[in-house]
C-alpha cells in the first residue's frame, strides 16, 4: 500500500513540476520584420517579397 501511495504522490509531483513552467512561461513575442508571414495572405506575401 505504501508503494502505491508513494508512486501516486510521485506522479502528482512530476505532473505539477512539468506543467507549472509551461503555464508560467511568457508567450513568445512577435517579431516585426520580414520573417513574420503567418497573418499574411498569399498576395500580401508576394508583394512583400517584391519590395
N, C-alpha and C positions, 0 to 999 in steps of 0.2 A: 504493500500500500504506500509506503514511504517513497519507493522508487517512482511510482506513478505520479504522486503529488510533486515530487522533485522535477520530473520530466515536464509536467504541466506548467509548473512555475517557470521553469527554464524556457519553455516555448513562449509563454506570455512575455517574459523579459526580452527575448530575442525579437519578437514581433514589435514590441514598443521601441526597441533600440534601432530597428530598421526603419520603422515608419516615421519616427519623430524627425530625423533630418530631412526626409522627403517633404514633409509639410512645413518645416521651418525654413527651408531654403527660399530665397527670393526668386521670383520668376525671372528668366533671362531678359536682359534689356534688349530692346530692338535697336539695331544699328541703322543709322541714316547713311545711305550710300548706295553704290551700285550693287551691293550684294543682297539687298532686300528686294526680292521679287515675288514674295509669297502672295501679296494682295493685288498684284498687277494682272490685268487681262493680257491676253496674247498680243493684242495690238499695242497696248501701252509698253509691253516689254520690248517689242521690236522697235518702237520709237525711241525708247531709252537706249537701246543698243546703237542706234544710228547717230545719236548725239554725241 
